[in-house]
Amino acid sequence: MDSIDRAWLENRLHAAVDDDFYLDRDEEKRIKEEAAGRGIPIREIDTVVQAELKKTGSVSERQLVDDLDRLLHQFTDDDKLLDRKEERDAFDQVVQPAAGKRKGLDARVAEEYVASFCRVNGVRRPTDSNRSPLLLGIAALAVLAVLVAALLIHRSGGGSAVAGASGRSDRTLSETDRIDIDRHLHDADGFIERAQYTDPPEHSAKAELDEIAQIDPDGAYRSNDVNAIKRRIVDHYLALADESARARDQDGARRWLDRARLLKANSEGIDDKARSLGLNRR
């Protein structure tokens, strides 16, 4: 990047961390989006972010969450259990400020992430044991309701209605397939937090969605979640196109719309936006 863009990015980062030495995920995402809008490659953005965080003794919430994720995998991948000592160790390593840093991960963010991690990866937590009888009771009632509904549908001859619009059920996918799709969706959310929607192509939310399409081309499993991510990304690019158009940057607006089209979702909305901005497909 040139010296003007670098100075802008450094000043933007200082404005975000000078008051609390903490770059939260939303702030980092906004900064990266703005920098990408100026045409700065994501790798160069990351390099400047790392340098400025080190210089100021600040921390990136996203990086600390990534560190927490690695620790949780290390503790739980073998036995699917996060015992109290492991949970304390994980918290201590990310919540306590590291050498040269003025802050650690916000404890509330850490707790929310641990709970989400355990839920997504099927990990047991002894700290959740007090709630387990109630959860089991609710789950049992839910299963019973599903069984009763299935029986009624079967008796009424409407069994085919439970299949998806594609005519397939998620039972055609193996357990491994479903686990892989869960993981790719989780990773896609992580890339969105980093503002890596489609770039770099091999490490982006779109790359994870492409992997899901390879596993489940008919969208038999969690298609609503997949489509929700696609809509989030498309809506984000449409908003960036509006910002570029307001700045009279027609090429930038066209570039954001082209990126939105990569998701193959809401094509009509993208075309409507292009027409409203006076942009024709090249």
C-alpha positions in Angstrom: 0.0 0.0 0.0 1.1 3.6 -0.5 2.1 5.9 2.3 -1.2 7.7 2.3 -3.2 4.5 2.8 -0.8 3.3 5.4 -1.1 6.6 7.4 -4.9 6.5 7.1 -5.0 2.9 8.4 -2.6 3.6 11.3 -4.6 6.6 12.4 -7.9 4.6 12.1 -6.4 1.9 14.4 -5.2 4.4 16.9 -8.6 6.0 17.1 -10.1 2.6 17.9 -7.6 1.5 20.6 -6.2 4.7 22.2 -9.0 4.8 24.8 -9.0 1.2 26.0 -6.2 -0.7 24.3 -8.8 -3.2 23.1 -9.8 -3.8 19.4 -13.1 -5.5 19.6 -14.3 -7.7 16.7 -16.8 -5.2 15.4 -14.2 -2.4 15.4 -11.7 -4.6 13.6 -14.3 -5.7 11.1 -15.3 -2.1 10.3 -11.7 -1.0 9.9 -10.9 -3.9 7.5 -14.0 -3.2 5.5 -13.1 0.4 5.1 -9.5 -0.5 4.2 -10.7 -3.1 1.7 -13.0 -0.4 0.2 -9.8 1.7 -0.4 -8.4 -1.3 -2.4 -5.9 -2.4 0.3 -5.2 -6.2 0.1 -6.3 -8.1 3.2 -2.8 -9.4 3.9 -1.3 -5.9 4.0 -4.2 -4.8 6.3 -3.4 -7.6 8.7 0.3 -6.7 8.7 -0.4 -3.1 9.7 -3.0 -4.2 12.3 -0.5 -6.5 13.9 2.3 -3.9 13.9 0.1 -1.2 15.5 -1.3 -3.5 18.2 2.2 -4.5 19.2 3.4 -0.9 19.2 0.5 0.3 21.5 0.3 -2.8 23.7 -3.3 -3.3 22.6 -5.0 -6.6 21.9 -7.3 -7.9 19.2 -10.4 -9.5 20.6 -10.6 -11.7 17.5 -7.1 -13.0 17.9 -7.7 -13.8 21.6 -10.9 -15.6 20.7 -8.9 -17.6 18.1 -6.4 -18.4 20.9 -9.2 -19.6 23.1 -10.6 -21.7 20.3 -7.3 -23.5 19.8 -7.0 -24.1 23.6 -10.6 -25.5 23.7 -9.9 -27.9 20.8 -6.6 -29.0 22.5 -8.5 -29.8 25.7 -11.6 -31.4 24.2 -10.9 -33.0 20.8 -10.1 -36.4 22.3 -12.7 -36.8 25.1 -15.4 -34.2 24.3 -15.2 -33.0 27.9 -14.1 -29.6 29.2 -13.4 -30.2 32.9 -13.2 -27.3 35.4 -9.4 -27.2 35.5 -9.2 -27.1 31.7 -11.8 -24.3 31.6 -9.9 -22.3 34.2 -6.6 -22.8 32.4 -8.2 -21.6 29.1 -9.7 -18.6 30.8 -6.4 -17.6 32.5 -4.4 -17.8 29.3 -6.7 -15.4 27.4 -8.4 -13.2 30.0 -5.2 -12.3 31.9 -3.1 -9.7 30.0 -0.1 -11.3 28.2 3.4 -9.9 28.5 3.6 -6.5 26.8 -0.2 -6.2 26.6 -2.4 -3.9 28.7 -5.6 -5.9 28.4 -6.8 -9.5 28.1 -10.0 -10.9 26.5 -13.2 -9.6 28.0 -14.4 -12.2 30.5 -18.0 -12.0 29.2 -16.8 -12.6 25.6 -14.8 -15.6 26.8 -17.7 -17.2 28.7 -20.1 -16.7 25.7 -17.5 -18.2 23.3 -16.9 -21.3 25.6 -20.6 -21.9 25.8 -21.0 -21.6 22.1 -18.0 -23.8 21.4 -19.3 -26.6 23.6 -22.7 -26.4 22.1 -21.4 -26.5 18.5 -18.8 -29.3 19.1 -20.9 -31.5 21.4 -18.5 -30.9 24.4 -19.7 -31.6 28.0 -19.1 -29.0 30.7 -19.4 -30.0 34.4 -20.4 -26.3 35.0 -23.6 -27.0 33.0 -24.6 -30.0 35.1 -27.0 -28.1 37.3 -29.1 -27.3 34.3 -29.0 -30.7 32.7 -32.1 -32.3 34.3 -34.3 -29.4 33.0 -32.6 -29.6 29.6 -33.1 -33.3 29.4 -36.8 -32.9 30.3 -37.3 -30.3 27.6 -35.4 -32.4 25.0 -37.6 -35.5 25.9 -40.8 -33.5 25.4 -39.5 -32.2 22.1 -38.6 -35.7 20.8 -42.0 -37.0 21.9 -43.8 -34.2 20.0 -41.8 -34.9 16.9 -42.6 -38.6 17.1 -46.3 -37.9 17.6 -46.3 -35.5 14.6 -44.5 -38.0 12.4 -47.0 -40.7 13.3 -50.0 -38.5 12.5 -48.4 -37.5 9.1 -47.7 -41.1 8.3 -51.3 -42.2 9.1 -52.7 -39.3 6.9 -50.5 -40.4 4.0 -48.5 -37.2 4.1 -45.2 -38.7 4.8 -43.6 -37.2 1.7 -44.2 -33.8 3.1 -41.4 -34.1 5.6 -38.8 -34.2 2.8 -37.1 -31.0 1.8 -37.9 -29.1 -1.4 -35.2 -31.0 -3.1 -37.0 -34.3 -2.3 -34.1 -35.4 -0.1 -33.8 -35.7 3.7 -30.7 -34.9 5.7 -30.6 -38.6 6.6 -29.0 -39.2 3.2 -25.9 -37.5 4.6 -23.6 -39.4 6.9 -22.9 -38.2 10.4 -19.4 -37.2 9.3 -21.0 -35.1 6.5 -23.2 -33.2 9.0 -20.2 -32.7 11.4 -18.2 -31.3 8.5 -21.0 -28.9 7.5 -21.4 -27.7 11.1 -17.6 -27.0 11.2 -17.7 -25.2 7.9 -20.6 -23.0 9.1 -18.7 -22.2 12.3 -15.6 -21.3 10.3 -17.6 -19.2 7.9 -18.9 -17.2 10.9 -15.3 -16.8 12.0 -14.2 -15.4 8.6 -17.2 -13.0 8.6 -15.9 -11.7 12.0 -12.5 -11.1 10.4 -14.2 -9.3 7.4 -12.9 -12.0 5.1 -16.1 -12.5 3.1 -14.7 -13.5 -0.3 -11.1 -12.5 0.0 -8.6 -14.1 0.2 -10.4 -16.7 -1.9 -9.0 -19.8 -0.1 -9.5 -18.4 3.4 -12.9 -16.7 3.4 -16.6 -17.3 4.3 -17.3 -18.0 0.7 -14.7 -20.7 0.6 -16.4 -22.5 3.5 -19.8 -22.2 1.8 -18.2 -23.7 -1.3 -17.0 -26.6 0.8 -20.6 -27.1 2.1 -21.9 -27.1 -1.5 -19.5 -29.9 -2.4 -20.7 -32.0 0.6 -24.4 -31.2 0.3 -25.2 -29.9 -3.2 -29.0 -30.2 -2.7 -29.0 -28.3 0.6 -30.5 -31.1 2.6 -28.9 -30.1 5.9 -28.9 -26.6 7.5 -29.7 -24.9 4.3 -31.4 -22.1 6.2 -28.1 -21.3 8.0 -26.2 -21.5 4.7 -28.6 -19.1 3.0 -28.6 -16.8 6.0 -24.8 -16.4 5.8 -25.1 -15.7 2.0 -27.7 -13.0 2.7 -25.5 -11.4 5.3 -22.6 -11.2 2.9 -24.7 -10.0 0.0 -26.4 -7.3 2.2 -23.0 -6.2 3.4 -21.7 -5.8 -0.2 -24.9 -3.9 -1.2 -24.3 -1.5 1.7 -20.7 -1.0 0.6 -21.8 -0.4 -2.9 -24.1 2.4 -1.6 -21.2 3.9 0.3 -19.0 3.9 -2.8 -21.8 5.4 -4.9 -22.3 8.2 -2.3 -18.5 8.9 -2.6 -18.9 9.0 -6.4 -16.8 6.0 -6.8 -18.6 4.1 -9.5 -15.9 1.6 -10.0 -15.8 0.8 -6.3 -19.6 0.3 -6.3 -19.4 -2.0 -9.3 -16.7 -4.0 -7.6 -18.8 -4.6 -4.5 -21.7 -5.7 -6.6 -19.5 -8.1 -8.5 -18.4 -9.6 -5.2 -22.0 -9.9 -4.1 -22.7 -11.9 -7.2 -20.1 -14.5 -6.2 -22.5 -15.8 -3.6 -25.1 -16.7 -6.2 -27.8 -15.4 -3.9 -30.4 -12.6 -4.2 -29.5 -12.0 -7.8 -32.6 -9.9 -8.3 -31.8 -7.7 -5.4 -28.2 -7.2 -6.7 -29.5 -6.3 -10.2 -32.0 -3.9 -8.7 -29.2 -2.2 -6.7 -27.1 -1.9 -9.9 -30.0 -0.3 -11.7 -30.7 2.1 -8.9 -27.0 3.2 -8.9 -26.9 3.6 -12.6 -24.5 0.7 -13.1 -24.6 -1.6 -16.1 -23.0 -5.1 -16.2 -19.7 -5.0 -18.1 
